[in-house]
Amino acid sequence: MPNHRANALLGYPPDARLLILNADDFGMYHAVNAAILRAFTDGVLSSTTVMVPCP
């Protein structure tokens, strides 16, 4: 069952089903960073998780 309140806050109809795609390991190394940035630019991702101790 959709979360009607979250849908309303995000500007979606109450019966909309939403999918959040999260990319892990942002900051791990250059190829991962480039892929995650491209996925954001292309509108594929909704969020990412940063690897803080990585270079």
PDB file of N, H, CA, C and O in Angstrom:
ATOM      1  N   MET A   1       0.836  -1.170   0.000  1.00  0.00           N
ATOM      2  CA  MET A   1       0.000   0.000   0.000  1.00  0.00           C
ATOM      3  C   MET A   1       0.892   1.249   0.000  1.00  0.00           C
ATOM      4  O   MET A   1       1.789   1.347   0.837  1.00  0.00           O
ATOM      5  N   PRO A   2       0.675   2.189  -0.899  1.00  0.00           N
ATOM      6  CA  PRO A   2       1.514   3.386  -0.957  1.00  0.00           C
ATOM      7  C   PRO A   2       1.378   4.239   0.296  1.00  0.00           C
ATOM      8  O   PRO A   2       0.339   4.238   0.956  1.00  0.00           O
ATOM      9  N   ASN A   3       2.427   4.956   0.606  1.00  0.00           N
ATOM     10  H   ASN A   3       3.271   4.957   0.070  1.00  0.00           H
ATOM     11  CA  ASN A   3       2.394   5.895   1.718  1.00  0.00           C
ATOM     12  C   ASN A   3       1.812   7.202   1.185  1.00  0.00           C
ATOM     13  O   ASN A   3       2.532   7.982   0.561  1.00  0.00           O
ATOM     14  N   HIS A   4       0.533   7.453   1.416  1.00  0.00           N
ATOM     15  H   HIS A   4      -0.051   6.819   1.923  1.00  0.00           H
ATOM     16  CA  HIS A   4      -0.163   8.604   0.846  1.00  0.00           C
ATOM     17  C   HIS A   4       0.462   9.931   1.269  1.00  0.00           C
ATOM     18  O   HIS A   4       0.538  10.865   0.470  1.00  0.00           O
ATOM     19  N   ARG A   5       0.901  10.015   2.501  1.00  0.00           N
ATOM     20  H   ARG A   5       0.839   9.257   3.150  1.00  0.00           H
ATOM     21  CA  ARG A   5       1.477  11.267   2.998  1.00  0.00           C
ATOM     22  C   ARG A   5       2.797  11.576   2.295  1.00  0.00           C
ATOM     23  O   ARG A   5       3.024  12.714   1.883  1.00  0.00           O
ATOM     24  N   ALA A   6       3.661  10.588   2.153  1.00  0.00           N
ATOM     25  H   ALA A   6       3.477   9.663   2.488  1.00  0.00           H
ATOM     26  CA  ALA A   6       4.936  10.791   1.460  1.00  0.00           C
ATOM     27  C   ALA A   6       4.688  11.160   0.002  1.00  0.00           C
ATOM     28  O   ALA A   6       5.358  12.041  -0.538  1.00  0.00           O
ATOM     29  N   ASN A   7       3.737  10.499  -0.634  1.00  0.00           N
ATOM     30  H   ASN A   7       3.193   9.784  -0.196  1.00  0.00           H
ATOM     31  CA  ASN A   7       3.416  10.813  -2.026  1.00  0.00           C
ATOM     32  C   ASN A   7       2.993  12.268  -2.159  1.00  0.00           C
ATOM     33  O   ASN A   7       3.431  12.960  -3.078  1.00  0.00           O
ATOM     34  N   ALA A   8       2.155  12.732  -1.261  1.00  0.00           N
ATOM     35  H   ALA A   8       1.798  12.170  -0.515  1.00  0.00           H
ATOM     36  CA  ALA A   8       1.676  14.115  -1.317  1.00  0.00           C
ATOM     37  C   ALA A   8       2.832  15.092  -1.125  1.00  0.00           C
ATOM     38  O   ALA A   8       2.917  16.100  -1.827  1.00  0.00           O
ATOM     39  N   LEU A   9       3.720  14.800  -0.180  1.00  0.00           N
ATOM     40  H   LEU A   9       3.652  13.981   0.390  1.00  0.00           H
ATOM     41  CA  LEU A   9       4.858  15.677   0.067  1.00  0.00           C
ATOM     42  C   LEU A   9       5.786  15.756  -1.136  1.00  0.00           C
ATOM     43  O   LEU A   9       6.414  16.788  -1.373  1.00  0.00           O
ATOM     44  N   LEU A  10       5.874  14.676  -1.890  1.00  0.00           N
ATOM     45  H   LEU A  10       5.363  13.838  -1.698  1.00  0.00           H
ATOM     46  CA  LEU A  10       6.737  14.638  -3.074  1.00  0.00           C
ATOM     47  C   LEU A  10       6.032  15.096  -4.342  1.00  0.00           C
ATOM     48  O   LEU A  10       6.646  15.171  -5.406  1.00  0.00           O
ATOM     49  N   GLY A  11       4.733  15.405  -4.230  1.00  0.00           N
ATOM     50  H   GLY A  11       4.234  15.345  -3.366  1.00  0.00           H
ATOM     51  CA  GLY A  11       3.997  15.907  -5.375  1.00  0.00           C
ATOM     52  C   GLY A  11       3.408  14.839  -6.279  1.00  0.00           C
ATOM     53  O   GLY A  11       3.117  15.103  -7.445  1.00  0.00           O
ATOM     54  N   TYR A  12       3.231  13.636  -5.751  1.00  0.00           N
ATOM     55  H   TYR A  12       3.467  13.421  -4.803  1.00  0.00           H
ATOM     56  CA  TYR A  12       2.661  12.536  -6.523  1.00  0.00           C
ATOM     57  C   TYR A  12       1.241  12.245  -6.056  1.00  0.00           C
ATOM     58  O   TYR A  12       0.882  12.571  -4.924  1.00  0.00           O
ATOM     59  N   PRO A  13       0.437  11.639  -6.909  1.00  0.00           N
ATOM     60  CA  PRO A  13      -0.918  11.266  -6.495  1.00  0.00           C
ATOM     61  C   PRO A  13      -0.873  10.253  -5.348  1.00  0.00           C
ATOM     62  O   PRO A  13       0.106   9.521  -5.203  1.00  0.00           O
ATOM     63  N   PRO A  14      -1.928  10.211  -4.537  1.00  0.00           N
ATOM     64  CA  PRO A  14      -1.949   9.313  -3.376  1.00  0.00           C
ATOM     65  C   PRO A  14      -1.775   7.842  -3.726  1.00  0.00           C
ATOM     66  O   PRO A  14      -1.242   7.081  -2.917  1.00  0.00           O
ATOM     67  N   ASP A  15      -2.210   7.423  -4.909  1.00  0.00           N
ATOM     68  H   ASP A  15      -2.642   8.041  -5.566  1.00  0.00           H
ATOM     69  CA  ASP A  15      -2.120   6.007  -5.270  1.00  0.00           C
ATOM     70  C   ASP A  15      -0.876   5.674  -6.081  1.00  0.00           C
ATOM     71  O   ASP A  15      -0.751   4.551  -6.569  1.00  0.00           O
ATOM     72  N   ALA A  16       0.059   6.631  -6.240  1.00  0.00           N
ATOM     73  H   ALA A  16      -0.043   7.543  -5.844  1.00  0.00           H
ATOM     74  CA  ALA A  16       1.282   6.371  -7.011  1.00  0.00           C
ATOM     75  C   ALA A  16       2.207   5.431  -6.247  1.00  0.00           C
ATOM     76  O   ALA A  16       2.303   5.483  -5.021  1.00  0.00           O
ATOM     77  N   ARG A  17       2.873   4.586  -6.992  1.00  0.00           N
ATOM     78  H   ARG A  17       2.795   4.544  -7.988  1.00  0.00           H
ATOM     79  CA  ARG A  17       3.894   3.715  -6.400  1.00  0.00           C
ATOM     80  C   ARG A  17       5.246   4.288  -6.791  1.00  0.00           C
ATOM     81  O   ARG A  17       5.508   4.530  -7.969  1.00  0.00           O
ATOM     82  N   LEU A  18       6.099   4.503  -5.806  1.00  0.00           N
ATOM     83  H   LEU A  18       5.886   4.306  -4.849  1.00  0.00           H
ATOM     84  CA  LEU A  18       7.386   5.133  -6.035  1.00  0.00           C
ATOM     85  C   LEU A  18       8.510   4.137  -5.800  1.00  0.00           C
ATOM     86  O   LEU A  18       8.427   3.277  -4.922  1.00  0.00           O
ATOM     87  N   LEU A  19       9.557   4.268  -6.595  1.00  0.00           N
ATOM     88  H   LEU A  19       9.624   4.966  -7.307  1.00  0.00           H
ATOM     89  CA  LEU A  19      10.733   3.409  -6.469  1.00  0.00           C
ATOM     90  C   LEU A  19      11.945   4.293  -6.226  1.00  0.00           C
ATOM     91  O   LEU A  19      12.223   5.201  -7.009  1.00  0.00           O
ATOM     92  N   ILE A  20      12.663   4.032  -5.147  1.00  0.00           N
ATOM     93  H   ILE A  20      12.437   3.294  -4.511  1.00  0.00           H
ATOM     94  CA  ILE A  20      13.876   4.776  -4.830  1.00  0.00           C
ATOM     95  C   ILE A  20      15.060   3.874  -5.143  1.00  0.00           C
ATOM     96  O   ILE A  20      15.197   2.789  -4.578  1.00  0.00           O
ATOM     97  N   LEU A  21      15.918   4.341  -6.059  1.00  0.00           N
ATOM     98  H   LEU A  21      15.807   5.222  -6.518  1.00  0.00           H
ATOM     99  CA  LEU A  21      17.125   3.594  -6.404  1.00  0.00           C
ATOM    100  C   LEU A  21      18.313   4.273  -5.736  1.00  0.00           C
ATOM    101  O   LEU A  21      18.540   5.467  -5.932  1.00  0.00           O
ATOM    102  N   ASN A  22      19.062   3.523  -4.956  1.00  0.00           N
ATOM    103  H   ASN A  22      18.878   2.553  -4.797  1.00  0.00           H
ATOM    104  CA  ASN A  22      20.215   4.037  -4.231  1.00  0.00           C
ATOM    105  C   ASN A  22      21.479   3.363  -4.745  1.00  0.00           C
ATOM    106  O   ASN A  22      21.533   2.141  -4.878  1.00  0.00           O
ATOM    107  N   ALA A  23      22.494   4.171  -5.032  1.00  0.00           N
ATOM    108  H   ALA A  23      22.450   5.164  -4.924  1.00  0.00           H
ATOM    109  CA  ALA A  23      23.786   3.639  -5.477  1.00  0.00           C
ATOM    110  C   ALA A  23      24.749   3.640  -4.291  1.00  0.00           C
ATOM    111  O   ALA A  23      25.023   4.691  -3.712  1.00  0.00           O
ATOM    112  N   ASP A  24      25.251   2.488  -3.938  1.00  0.00           N
ATOM    113  H   ASP A  24      25.029   1.634  -4.409  1.00  0.00           H
ATOM    114  CA  ASP A  24      26.208   2.371  -2.833  1.00  0.00           C
ATOM    115  C   ASP A  24      27.616   2.736  -3.284  1.00  0.00           C
ATOM    116  O   ASP A  24      27.932   2.692  -4.473  1.00  0.00           O
ATOM    117  N   ASP A  25      28.449   3.094  -2.327  1.00  0.00           N
ATOM    118  H   ASP A  25      28.193   3.130  -1.361  1.00  0.00           H
ATOM    119  CA  ASP A  25      29.896   3.229  -2.484  1.00  0.00           C
ATOM    120  C   ASP A  25      30.360   4.434  -3.290  1.00  0.00           C
ATOM    121  O   ASP A  25      31.432   4.387  -3.892  1.00  0.00           O
ATOM    122  N   PHE A  26      29.570   5.527  -3.319  1.00  0.00           N
ATOM    123  H   PHE A  26      28.699   5.565  -2.830  1.00  0.00           H
ATOM    124  CA  PHE A  26      30.042   6.752  -3.970  1.00  0.00           C
ATOM    125  C   PHE A  26      31.291   7.218  -3.239  1.00  0.00           C
ATOM    126  O   PHE A  26      31.274   7.360  -2.016  1.00  0.00           O
ATOM    127  N   GLY A  27      32.369   7.455  -3.966  1.00  0.00           N
ATOM    128  H   GLY A  27      32.383   7.339  -4.959  1.00  0.00           H
ATOM    129  CA  GLY A  27      33.646   7.840  -3.375  1.00  0.00           C
ATOM    130  C   GLY A  27      34.639   6.693  -3.341  1.00  0.00           C
ATOM    131  O   GLY A  27      35.802   6.899  -2.995  1.00  0.00           O
ATOM    132  N   MET A  28      34.205   5.481  -3.696  1.00  0.00           N
ATOM    133  H   MET A  28      33.260   5.314  -3.978  1.00  0.00           H
ATOM    134  CA  MET A  28      35.082   4.305  -3.631  1.00  0.00           C
ATOM    135  C   MET A  28      36.285   4.448  -4.575  1.00  0.00           C
ATOM    136  O   MET A  28      37.430   4.292  -4.150  1.00  0.00           O
ATOM    137  N   TYR A  29      36.026   4.739  -5.836  1.00  0.00           N
ATOM    138  H   TYR A  29      35.096   4.866  -6.181  1.00  0.00           H
ATOM    139  CA  TYR A  29      37.093   5.018  -6.798  1.00  0.00           C
ATOM    140  C   TYR A  29      36.478   5.673  -8.032  1.00  0.00           C
ATOM    141  O   TYR A  29      35.257   5.719  -8.175  1.00  0.00           O
ATOM    142  N   HIS A  30      37.326   6.175  -8.914  1.00  0.00           N
ATOM    143  H   HIS A  30      38.318   6.138  -8.798  1.00  0.00           H
ATOM    144  CA  HIS A  30      36.885   7.031 -10.011  1.00  0.00           C
ATOM    145  C   HIS A  30      35.781   6.417 -10.871  1.00  0.00           C
ATOM    146  O   HIS A  30      34.802   7.097 -11.177  1.00  0.00           O
ATOM    147  N   ALA A  31      35.910   5.167 -11.263  1.00  0.00           N
ATOM    148  H   ALA A  31      36.705   4.614 -11.014  1.00  0.00           H
ATOM    149  CA  ALA A  31      34.915   4.550 -12.146  1.00  0.00           C
ATOM    150  C   ALA A  31      33.537   4.498 -11.486  1.00  0.00           C
ATOM    151  O   ALA A  31      32.526   4.729 -12.148  1.00  0.00           O
ATOM    152  N   VAL A  32      33.491   4.200 -10.204  1.00  0.00           N
ATOM    153  H   VAL A  32      34.313   4.013  -9.666  1.00  0.00           H
ATOM    154  CA  VAL A  32      32.214   4.169  -9.475  1.00  0.00           C
ATOM    155  C   VAL A  32      31.629   5.578  -9.413  1.00  0.00           C
ATOM    156  O   VAL A  32      30.435   5.766  -9.646  1.00  0.00           O
ATOM    157  N   ASN A  33      32.462   6.561  -9.101  1.00  0.00           N
ATOM    158  H   ASN A  33      33.432   6.408  -8.912  1.00  0.00           H
ATOM    159  CA  ASN A  33      31.991   7.947  -9.032  1.00  0.00           C
ATOM    160  C   ASN A  33      31.421   8.398 -10.369  1.00  0.00           C
ATOM    161  O   ASN A  33      30.349   9.001 -10.418  1.00  0.00           O
ATOM    162  N   ALA A  34      32.133   8.108 -11.453  1.00  0.00           N
ATOM    163  H   ALA A  34      33.004   7.618 -11.413  1.00  0.00           H
ATOM    164  CA  ALA A  34      31.679   8.508 -12.789  1.00  0.00           C
ATOM    165  C   ALA A  34      30.342   7.851 -13.129  1.00  0.00           C
ATOM    166  O   ALA A  34      29.450   8.499 -13.677  1.00  0.00           O
ATOM    167  N   ALA A  35      30.207   6.578 -12.808  1.00  0.00           N
ATOM    168  H   ALA A  35      30.932   6.051 -12.363  1.00  0.00           H
ATOM    169  CA  ALA A  35      28.962   5.861 -13.109  1.00  0.00           C
ATOM    170  C   ALA A  35      27.793   6.422 -12.300  1.00  0.00           C
ATOM    171  O   ALA A  35      26.697   6.599 -12.833  1.00  0.00           O
ATOM    172  N   ILE A  36      28.020   6.699 -11.026  1.00  0.00           N
ATOM    173  H   ILE A  36      28.910   6.555 -10.593  1.00  0.00           H
ATOM    174  CA  ILE A  36      26.958   7.239 -10.180  1.00  0.00           C
ATOM    175  C   ILE A  36      26.563   8.633 -10.645  1.00  0.00           C
ATOM    176  O   ILE A  36      25.374   8.943 -10.715  1.00  0.00           O
ATOM    177  N   LEU A  37      27.536   9.478 -10.965  1.00  0.00           N
ATOM    178  H   LEU A  37      28.502   9.226 -10.909  1.00  0.00           H
ATOM    179  CA  LEU A  37      27.221  10.823 -11.460  1.00  0.00           C
ATOM    180  C   LEU A  37      26.431  10.758 -12.760  1.00  0.00           C
ATOM    181  O   LEU A  37      25.492  11.531 -12.954  1.00  0.00           O
ATOM    182  N   ARG A  38      26.804   9.841 -13.651  1.00  0.00           N
ATOM    183  H   ARG A  38      27.567   9.214 -13.493  1.00  0.00           H
ATOM    184  CA  ARG A  38      26.069   9.705 -14.906  1.00  0.00           C
ATOM    185  C   ARG A  38      24.637   9.230 -14.648  1.00  0.00           C
ATOM    186  O   ARG A  38      23.696   9.722 -15.271  1.00  0.00           O
ATOM    187  N   ALA A  39      24.477   8.285 -13.742  1.00  0.00           N
ATOM    188  H   ALA A  39      25.242   7.886 -13.236  1.00  0.00           H
ATOM    189  CA  ALA A  39      23.139   7.774 -13.431  1.00  0.00           C
ATOM    190  C   ALA A  39      22.257   8.884 -12.850  1.00  0.00           C
ATOM    191  O   ALA A  39      21.066   8.948 -13.152  1.00  0.00           O
ATOM    192  N   PHE A  40      22.836   9.759 -12.018  1.00  0.00           N
ATOM    193  H   PHE A  40      23.804   9.707 -11.773  1.00  0.00           H
ATOM    194  CA  PHE A  40      22.082  10.909 -11.506  1.00  0.00           C
ATOM    195  C   PHE A  40      21.712  11.852 -12.640  1.00  0.00           C
ATOM    196  O   PHE A  40      20.569  12.297 -12.742  1.00  0.00           O
ATOM    197  N   THR A  41      22.688  12.156 -13.492  1.00  0.00           N
ATOM    198  H   THR A  41      23.617  11.795 -13.409  1.00  0.00           H
ATOM    199  CA  THR A  41      22.452  13.062 -14.623  1.00  0.00           C
ATOM    200  C   THR A  41      21.381  12.527 -15.552  1.00  0.00           C
ATOM    201  O   THR A  41      20.565  13.290 -16.069  1.00  0.00           O
ATOM    202  N   ASP A  42      21.381  11.225 -15.766  1.00  0.00           N
ATOM    203  H   ASP A  42      22.044  10.606 -15.347  1.00  0.00           H
ATOM    204  CA  ASP A  42      20.396  10.592 -16.657  1.00  0.00           C
ATOM    205  C   ASP A  42      19.040  10.386 -15.992  1.00  0.00           C
ATOM    206  O   ASP A  42      18.092   9.951 -16.644  1.00  0.00           O
ATOM    207  N   GLY A  43      18.940  10.692 -14.707  1.00  0.00           N
ATOM    208  H   GLY A  43      19.711  11.046 -14.177  1.00  0.00           H
ATOM    209  CA  GLY A  43      17.668  10.579 -14.003  1.00  0.00           C
ATOM    210  C   GLY A  43      17.325   9.172 -13.536  1.00  0.00           C
ATOM    211  O   GLY A  43      16.165   8.872 -13.253  1.00  0.00           O
ATOM    212  N   VAL A  44      18.333   8.308 -13.455  1.00  0.00           N
ATOM    213  H   VAL A  44      19.275   8.551 -13.686  1.00  0.00           H
ATOM    214  CA  VAL A  44      18.104   6.920 -13.057  1.00  0.00           C
ATOM    215  C   VAL A  44      18.084   6.767 -11.537  1.00  0.00           C
ATOM    216  O   VAL A  44      17.289   5.993 -11.003  1.00  0.00           O
ATOM    217  N   LEU A  45      18.944   7.492 -10.844  1.00  0.00           N
ATOM    218  H   LEU A  45      19.589   8.120 -11.277  1.00  0.00           H
ATOM    219  CA  LEU A  45      19.090   7.332  -9.392  1.00  0.00           C
ATOM    220  C   LEU A  45      18.296   8.360  -8.610  1.00  0.00           C
ATOM    221  O   LEU A  45      18.037   9.467  -9.083  1.00  0.00           O
ATOM    222  N   SER A  46      17.921   7.972  -7.413  1.00  0.00           N
ATOM    223  H   SER A  46      18.132   7.073  -7.029  1.00  0.00           H
ATOM    224  CA  SER A  46      17.257   8.870  -6.474  1.00  0.00           C
ATOM    225  C   SER A  46      18.184   9.271  -5.331  1.00  0.00           C
ATOM    226  O   SER A  46      18.016  10.335  -4.734  1.00  0.00           O
ATOM    227  N   SER A  47      19.165   8.416  -5.026  1.00  0.00           N
ATOM    228  H   SER A  47      19.301   7.552  -5.511  1.00  0.00           H
ATOM    229  CA  SER A  47      20.061   8.695  -3.901  1.00  0.00           C
ATOM    230  C   SER A  47      21.336   7.885  -4.045  1.00  0.00           C
ATOM    231  O   SER A  47      21.439   6.996  -4.890  1.00  0.00           O
ATOM    232  N   THR A  48      22.313   8.215  -3.194  1.00  0.00           N
ATOM    233  H   THR A  48      22.230   8.938  -2.508  1.00  0.00           H
ATOM    234  CA  THR A  48      23.565   7.460  -3.137  1.00  0.00           C
ATOM    235  C   THR A  48      24.033   7.418  -1.695  1.00  0.00           C
ATOM    236  O   THR A  48      23.579   8.192  -0.853  1.00  0.00           O
ATOM    237  N   THR A  49      24.944   6.505  -1.429  1.00  0.00           N
ATOM    238  H   THR A  49      25.313   5.876  -2.113  1.00  0.00           H
ATOM    239  CA  THR A  49      25.566   6.386  -0.122  1.00  0.00           C
ATOM    240  C   THR A  49      27.051   6.660  -0.283  1.00  0.00           C
ATOM    241  O   THR A  49      27.715   6.024  -1.102  1.00  0.00           O
ATOM    242  N   VAL A  50      27.583   7.609   0.496  1.00  0.00           N
ATOM    243  H   VAL A  50      27.043   8.125   1.162  1.00  0.00           H
ATOM    244  CA  VAL A  50      28.965   8.038   0.361  1.00  0.00           C
ATOM    245  C   VAL A  50      29.875   7.178   1.234  1.00  0.00           C
ATOM    246  O   VAL A  50      29.559   6.878   2.385  1.00  0.00           O
ATOM    247  N   MET A  51      31.011   6.790   0.656  1.00  0.00           N
ATOM    248  H   MET A  51      31.268   7.034  -0.279  1.00  0.00           H
ATOM    249  CA  MET A  51      32.061   6.083   1.387  1.00  0.00           C
ATOM    250  C   MET A  51      33.039   7.138   1.895  1.00  0.00           C
ATOM    251  O   MET A  51      33.978   7.494   1.184  1.00  0.00           O
ATOM    252  N   VAL A  52      32.841   7.639   3.097  1.00  0.00           N
ATOM    253  H   VAL A  52      32.078   7.351   3.675  1.00  0.00           H
ATOM    254  CA  VAL A  52      33.614   8.761   3.626  1.00  0.00           C
ATOM    255  C   VAL A  52      35.103   8.466   3.741  1.00  0.00           C
ATOM    256  O   VAL A  52      35.891   9.341   3.381  1.00  0.00           O
ATOM    257  N   PRO A  53      35.552   7.309   4.213  1.00  0.00           N
ATOM    258  CA  PRO A  53      36.985   7.122   4.392  1.00  0.00           C
ATOM    259  C   PRO A  53      37.758   6.866   3.097  1.00  0.00           C
ATOM    260  O   PRO A  53      38.974   6.680   3.146  1.00  0.00           O
ATOM    261  N   CYS A  54      37.105   6.851   1.969  1.00  0.00           N
ATOM    262  H   CYS A  54      36.117   7.001   1.929  1.00  0.00           H
ATOM    263  CA  CYS A  54      37.780   6.577   0.699  1.00  0.00           C
ATOM    264  C   CYS A  54      38.388   7.861   0.129  1.00  0.00           C
ATOM    265  O   CYS A  54      37.935   8.965   0.430  1.00  0.00           O
ATOM    266  N   PRO A  55      39.429   7.692  -0.705  1.00  0.00           N
ATOM    267  CA  PRO A  55      40.053   8.878  -1.307  1.00  0.00           C
ATOM    268  C   PRO A  55      39.103   9.509  -2.282  1.00  0.00           C
ATOM    269  O   PRO A  55      39.433  10.521  -2.899  1.00  0.00           O
TER     270      PRO A  55
END
